[in-house]
Amino acid sequence: MTFYDLHVAVTPIDSSVRGWNGITYRVLAPADREMQIDLQVPLKIDSVVQDGRRLDYRRDGNAFFVAMMVPQPVATEQTVVVYYHGKPRVAKQPPWDGGFVWAHDSLGHPWIATADQGIGASVWWPNKDTQADEPDSQRIAITVPDSLLDVSNGRLRQTTRHGDGTTTYEWFVADPINNYDVAVNIGTYTHVSDVFAGASGPLTLDFWPLAYHVHAARTQFLQATSMLRCFESWFGPYPWYTDGYKLVETPYLGMEHQSAIGYGNKYHNGYRGRDLSGTGWGLRWDFIIVHESAHEWFGNSITTADIADMWVHESFANYAEALYTECLFGPRAGAEYVIGTRANVRNDKPIIGRYGVNNEGSGDMYYKGGNMLHMIRQIIGNDSTWRSILRGLNATFWHRIVTGRQVQDYVTLHSGIDLHTVFEQYLTTTRIPTLEYAVYGHKLRYRWANVVQGFNMPVRVTAEAGRSITLSPGTHWKAIALPNGFGSTVRVNENFYVIGERLDAPPYCALVCARSVGAPLAPSSGP
């Protein structure tokens, strides 16, 4: 796709939509006789037109197959226009259960929004519904009753009053955008603006709260400035200077809609007023502003081709919460925050889902994935290198579609450490590595258990006196002589998301030959 030209009239009184989408595409190979266009039940296509000719089409569930009559020469750009109407699926629990949200604010005014990640953008408009392809730019023209206002992605180019009680708000996105990010936000909004002196120059900040929340928004949305400053330092420039940065109040919790972040955290710090880490640090900042904005880098600029690799979006956004905590309160606070979120890990199924079937895998992509990245930072052991990797990912894959494997390969290459088995362990299994160890005499014997084949991740352990050493375990027993003064009690450094299991063995064993489970390794007190 090279361009979507989306025009939709939204009618609150009967929860319906009607409109059209001009789909411009580049012909890369000799064209098939049919083109697939996605539009979900119960919406209906009225007609499909190309070069003034109505095309025949057939429906198969949520897909329409259009018979192409106009020649499709390779290397040319062509456009089809799809006209449609209907009542889109209602979101039952947005944003997790997607569709259209038909709500009212506390004054009784209509408050309408979209959220469709996972279920797909074709739940409300016709498109090529895949993360693996993005238009280079997009127009979003939304027509609403005169008493309401629409805020969508990009910049407002034009407002047109029609004289029939409706107004069209025409927004334009100048950059590539994934289709689930395209958003409608309709309500009685007011506008607050600011400018951020960013890494790539002045960045416009536009805040769109409901009018009666403007005073709360002026205070709470100030956090966007410190967030942008922190994330630009770690990830590189904000990816959408051309389209600006917006926060838009929504009737649901939040969503990472590109250049128009959906915000529904009710102007409280934390996640709905709660700290997801249990440490207190998560109550010092607004979860939705921080987490959803992190997706502007990981998810919106860097987008995975398959939803099975959504860990690239969510693990990095979760880890960004810890980085923001670190930016505000220091490294120890950031480490405590991310470690605290481990209590939310379920280990119910692998983080990477099944490819090719719209399956996103386990929700552990958030907390477990964030802890995996925090641990990789410890393995690398050099914050300058780690920062250059995070910034390098965003520079190399700027506005691009990637696979999860490409991200793994990049981190491995630029860290100088083969991390493939680490990614495999934490992303494709539900097993947490177990460091088995025994101390007797002046020897420390150790190995990894409960791990994938070839797992050889280094790990840092600390003695009671605070001395630490880095071990390089494999799946076979190794032994080292303990340094003088190290003592017989060791702890796994808490920044490593592993289990420590102490084994007792009689002193005459050359290797650990009698296994009895003792107390687990306690975490050390510092990062």
Residue pairs with C-beta under 8 A, 6 or more apart in sequence:
1 23
1 24
1 25
1 127
1 128
1 133
1 134
1 135
1 136
2 24
2 25
2 26
2 77
2 135
2 136
3 22
3 23
3 24
3 135
3 136
3 137
3 138
3 139
4 21
4 22
4 23
4 24
4 127
4 135
4 138
4 139
4 179
4 182
5 21
5 22
5 23
5 24
5 138
5 139
6 19
6 21
6 22
6 125
6 138
6 139
6 140
6 141
6 182
7 19
7 20
7 21
7 139
7 141
7 143
8 17
8 18
8 19
8 124
8 125
8 141
8 142
8 143
8 184
9 17
9 18
9 19
9 142
9 143
9 144
9 166
10 16
10 17
10 112
10 142
10 143
10 144
10 150
10 184
10 186
11 17
11 18
12 102
12 110
12 112
12 144
12 145
12 148
12 186
14 87
15 87
15 90
15 100
15 102
16 85
16 86
16 87
17 43
17 85
17 86
17 87
17 88
17 100
17 124
17 125
18 84
18 85
18 86
19 83
19 84
19 85
19 125
19 143
20 81
20 82
20 83
20 84
21 81
21 82
21 84
21 125
21 126
21 127
22 79
22 80
22 81
23 37
23 79
23 80
23 81
23 82
23 126
23 127
23 128
24 77
24 78
24 79
24 135
25 77
25 78
25 79
26 75
26 76
26 77
27 72
27 73
27 74
27 75
27 76
27 77
27 78
28 74
28 75
29 74
30 72
30 74
31 68
31 72
32 68
33 67
33 68
34 65
34 66
34 67
34 68
35 65
35 66
35 68
35 80
36 63
36 64
36 65
36 66
36 128
37 45
37 48
37 57
37 63
37 64
37 66
37 80
37 82
37 126
37 127
37 128
38 62
38 63
38 64
38 120
38 122
38 126
38 127
38 128
38 129
39 45
39 62
39 63
39 64
39 82
39 84
39 122
39 125
39 126
40 62
40 88
40 89
40 119
40 120
40 122
40 123
41 61
41 62
41 89
42 86
42 87
42 88
42 89
43 84
43 85
43 86
43 87
43 88
43 124
43 126
44 84
44 85
44 86
45 57
45 59
45 64
45 82
45 83
45 84
45 126
46 83
46 84
46 85
47 54
47 82
47 83
48 54
48 55
48 57
48 64
48 66
48 80
48 81
48 82
48 83
49 55
49 80
49 81
49 83
50 68
50 69
50 70
50 78
50 79
50 80
50 81
51 70
53 69
53 70
55 66
55 67
55 68
55 69
55 80
56 66
56 67
57 64
57 65
57 66
57 67
58 64
58 65
59 65
62 122
64 126
66 80
70 78
72 78
82 126
84 125
84 126
88 99
88 100
88 123
88 124
89 98
89 99
89 100
89 119
89 123
89 124
90 99
90 100
90 101
90 102
91 97
91 98
91 99
91 100
91 101
91 114
91 115
91 252
92 99
94 101
94 113
94 115
94 251
94 252
94 253
94 255
95 115
95 117
95 252
95 253
95 254
95 255
95 262
96 118
97 119
98 114
98 115
98 116
98 117
98 118
98 119
98 120
98 123
99 114
99 115
99 116
99 119
99 123
99 124
100 112
100 113
100 114
100 123
100 124
101 111
101 112
101 113
101 114
101 115
101 250
101 251
101 252
102 110
102 112
103 110
103 111
103 112
103 113
103 251
104 110
104 111
105 111
105 187
105 188
105 210
105 251
106 212
107 188
107 212
109 147
109 148
109 187
109 188
110 145
110 148
110 186
110 187
111 186
111 187
111 188
111 210
111 251
112 148
112 184
112 185
112 186
112 187
112 251
113 183
113 184
113 185
113 186
113 250
113 251
113 252
113 262
114 124
114 182
114 183
114 184
114 185
115 250
115 252
115 255
115 262
116 123
116 124
116 180
117 180
117 255
117 256
118 180
118 307
118 358
118 360
120 129
120 179
120 180
120 358
121 127
121 129
121 179
121 180
121 182
122 129
122 179
124 184
125 182
127 179
128 179
129 179
130 179
131 178
131 179
131 180
131 303
131 304
131 305
131 306
131 307
131 401
132 305
132 306
132 401
133 401
134 176
134 177
134 178
134 179
134 303
134 401
135 176
135 177
136 175
136 176
137 172
137 173
137 174
137 175
137 176
137 177
138 153
138 154
138 172
138 173
138 177
138 182
139 170
139 171
139 172
139 173
140 152
140 153
140 154
140 170
140 171
140 172
140 173
140 182
140 184
141 168
141 169
141 170
141 171
142 150
142 152
142 168
142 169
142 171
142 184
142 186
143 162
143 166
143 167
143 168
143 169
144 150
144 166
144 167
144 169
144 186
145 165
145 166
145 167
146 161
146 165
146 166
146 167
147 188
148 186
148 187
148 188
149 167
149 169
149 186
149 187
149 188
149 189
150 169
150 171
150 184
150 185
150 186
151 169
151 171
151 185
151 189
151 208
151 246
151 248
151 260
152 169
152 171
152 182
152 183
152 184
152 185
152 260
153 171
153 173
153 177
153 181
153 182
153 183
153 243
153 257
153 258
153 259
153 260
154 171
154 172
154 173
154 174
154 243
154 244
154 259
154 260
155 171
155 172
155 174
155 243
155 244
156 169
156 170
156 171
157 170
157 171
157 172
158 168
158 169
158 170
159 167
159 168
159 169
159 170
160 167
160 168
160 170
161 167
162 168
173 243
173 258
173 259
174 242
174 243
175 239
175 240
175 242
175 243
175 258
175 399
176 399
177 258
177 300
178 258
178 300
178 303
181 256
181 257
181 258
181 300
182 257
183 248
183 255
183 257
183 260
183 262
185 208
185 248
185 249
185 250
185 260
185 262
187 210
187 249
188 210
188 211
189 208
189 209
189 210
189 211
189 248
189 249
190 208
190 209
190 210
190 211
190 214
191 206
191 207
191 208
192 206
192 207
192 208
192 209
192 214
192 217
192 218
192 221
193 204
193 205
193 206
193 207
194 204
194 205
194 207
194 225
195 202
195 203
195 204
195 205
196 202
196 203
196 204
196 205
196 224
196 225
196 228
196 229
196 245
197 203
198 228
198 232
198 237
198 238
198 241
199 232
199 236
199 237
199 238
200 237
200 238
200 241
201 241
203 228
203 238
203 241
203 244
203 245
204 244
204 245
205 221
205 224
205 225
205 244
205 245
205 246
206 244
206 245
206 246
206 247
207 217
207 218
207 221
207 224
207 246
207 247
208 246
208 247
208 248
208 249
209 216
209 217
209 221
209 249
210 249
213 249
213 267
216 267
217 247
217 249
217 267
219 267
220 267
220 286
220 289
221 247
221 289
223 285
223 286
223 289
223 290
224 245
224 247
224 289
224 293
226 324
226 327
226 328
227 289
227 290
227 293
227 324
228 238
228 245
228 293
229 327
230 323
230 324
230 327
230 328
231 238
231 293
231 294
231 297
231 320
231 323
231 324
232 238
233 327
233 387
234 320
234 323
234 327
234 387
234 390
234 391
235 297
235 298
235 320
235 390
235 391
235 393
235 394
236 297
236 390
236 391
236 394
236 395
238 245
238 296
238 297
239 296
239 297
239 300
239 301
239 394
239 398
239 399
240 258
240 259
240 296
240 300
240 301
243 258
243 259
244 259
245 259
245 261
245 293
245 296
246 259
246 260
246 261
247 261
247 263
247 289
248 257
248 260
248 261
248 262
248 263
249 263
249 264
250 262
250 263
250 264
251 264
252 262
252 264
253 264
253 265
253 272
253 288
254 261
254 262
254 263
254 264
254 265
254 288
254 291
254 292
255 261
255 262
255 292
256 262
256 292
256 293
256 295
256 296
256 299
256 300
256 317
258 296
258 300
259 296
261 288
261 289
261 292
261 293
261 296
262 292
263 288
263 289
263 292
264 288
265 271
265 272
265 286
265 287
265 288
265 289
266 272
266 273
267 286
268 286
269 282
269 283
269 284
269 285
269 286
269 287
270 276
270 282
270 283
270 286
270 287
271 282
271 287
271 288
272 287
274 282
274 283
275 281
275 282
275 283
276 282
276 287
276 341
276 344
276 367
277 336
277 337
277 338
277 339
277 340
277 341
278 340
278 343
279 336
279 337
279 340
281 325
281 329
281 333
281 336
281 337
281 340
282 321
282 325
282 337
282 340
284 325
284 328
284 329
285 324
285 325
285 328
287 321
290 320
290 321
290 324
291 317
291 318
291 320
291 321
292 317
294 316
294 317
294 320
294 321
295 313
295 317
297 316
297 320
297 394
298 312
298 313
298 316
298 317
298 320
299 312
299 313
299 314
299 317
301 394
301 397
301 398
301 399
301 400
302 312
302 393
302 394
302 397
302 398
302 400
302 402
302 407
303 313
303 400
303 401
303 402
304 310
304 312
304 313
304 401
304 402
304 403
304 404
305 401
305 402
305 403
306 355
306 356
306 403
307 353
307 358
307 359
307 360
308 352
308 353
308 354
308 355
308 356
308 359
308 360
308 361
308 404
309 352
309 402
309 403
309 404
310 353
310 360
310 361
310 365
311 351
311 352
311 361
311 365
311 369
311 404
311 427
312 402
312 404
312 407
314 365
314 366
314 369
315 351
315 365
315 366
315 368
315 369
315 370
315 372
315 373
316 369
316 373
317 366
318 338
318 341
318 365
318 366
318 367
318 369
318 370
319 338
319 369
319 370
319 373
319 374
321 337
321 338
321 370
322 334
322 335
322 337
322 338
322 370
322 374
323 334
324 334
325 333
325 334
325 337
326 333
326 334
326 335
327 334
331 527
332 526
332 527
335 374
335 494
335 495
335 527
338 370
338 371
338 374
339 371
339 374
339 494
339 495
341 366
341 367
341 370
341 371
342 367
342 368
342 371
342 497
344 366
344 367
345 364
345 367
345 368
345 371
346 362
346 363
346 364
347 364
347 368
347 430
347 431
347 432
348 362
348 364
348 430
349 361
349 362
349 430
350 361
350 362
350 427
350 428
350 429
350 430
351 361
351 362
351 364
351 365
351 368
351 369
351 426
351 427
351 428
352 361
352 404
352 427
352 428
353 359
353 360
353 361
353 362
354 361
362 368
362 430
368 426
368 497
369 426
369 427
371 497
372 422
372 423
372 426
372 427
372 497
374 495
374 497
375 422
375 495
375 496
375 497
376 386
376 411
376 415
376 419
376 422
377 383
377 386
378 460
378 493
378 495
378 496
378 527
379 415
379 417
379 419
379 422
379 457
379 458
380 386
380 389
380 415
380 417
385 414
385 415
388 414
389 410
389 411
389 414
389 415
392 410
392 414
393 407
393 410
393 411
396 410
397 406
397 407
397 410
404 427
408 419
408 420
408 423
411 419
412 418
412 419
412 420
421 451
421 452
421 453
421 454
421 455
421 456
421 457
422 455
422 457
424 452
425 431
425 433
425 451
425 452
425 455
425 457
426 497
428 452
429 452
431 450
431 451
432 450
432 497
432 498
432 499
433 448
433 449
433 450
433 451
433 455
433 457
433 498
433 499
434 448
434 449
434 450
434 451
434 498
434 499
434 500
434 501
435 446
435 447
435 448
435 449
435 459
435 461
435 471
435 473
435 492
435 498
435 499
435 500
435 501
435 521
436 446
436 447
436 448
436 449
436 501
436 503
436 512
437 444
437 445
437 446
437 447
437 490
437 500
437 501
437 502
437 503
437 521
438 444
438 445
438 446
438 502
438 503
438 504
438 505
438 512
439 445
439 482
439 488
439 489
439 490
439 502
440 488
440 505
440 507
441 507
442 481
442 482
443 479
443 480
443 481
443 482
444 471
444 479
444 480
444 481
444 482
444 490
445 477
445 478
445 479
445 505
445 511
445 512
446 471
446 473
446 477
446 478
446 479
447 473
447 474
447 475
447 476
447 477
447 478
448 455
448 456
448 457
448 473
448 474
448 475
449 475
449 501
450 499
451 475
453 475
454 475
455 474
455 475
456 472
456 473
456 474
456 475
457 473
458 470
458 471
458 472
458 473
459 470
459 471
459 473
459 492
459 493
459 496
459 498
460 468
460 469
460 470
460 471
460 492
460 493
460 495
460 496
461 468
461 469
461 470
461 471
461 490
461 491
461 492
461 493
461 521
461 524
462 468
462 490
462 491
462 492
462 493
462 524
463 485
463 486
463 487
463 489
463 490
463 491
464 487
464 489
464 491
465 485
465 486
465 487
467 483
467 485
467 486
468 493
468 524
469 483
469 486
471 478
471 480
472 478
477 511
477 512
479 511
490 521
491 500
491 521
491 522
491 523
491 524
492 498
492 500
492 521
492 523
492 524
493 523
493 524
493 527
494 523
494 524
494 525
494 527
495 527
499 520
499 521
500 520
500 521
500 522
501 517
501 518
501 520
501 521
502 517
502 518
502 519
502 520
502 521
503 512
503 515
503 516
503 517
503 518
504 514
504 516
504 518
505 512
505 513
505 514
505 515
506 513
506 514
